Amino acid sequence: MNKSLAKAKGFKKSKAGMYFSLATTLFGAVGVSKQMKQARSEEDKLRLLDSAISAAALATSVALLIRQIRQYNDDDVLAD
């Protein structure tokens, strides 16, 4: 494994990577809410189903982020 690939894999578990993931999740939530609103106004059931599935994926992402934040705080040596 080359050095830059190892750095990229480490970024995901870093504090900066966690904040980046949180920001992208928030942007995704805004997009899903707009999609849901549009689907309801147009009474498009297929788009509404798609946005509901996307919302479930976002909920899973948030749950994973919360778990990662808790693990990060548990692993923090200075927290004790």
Secondary structure as GFF3:
##gff-version 3
##sequence-region A 1 80
A	DSSP	alpha_helix	3	12	.	.	.	ID=ss1
A	DSSP	alpha_helix	15	42	.	.	.	ID=ss2
A	DSSP	alpha_helix	45	75	.	.	.	ID=ss3
A	DSSP	three_ten_helix	77	79	.	.	.	ID=ss4
###
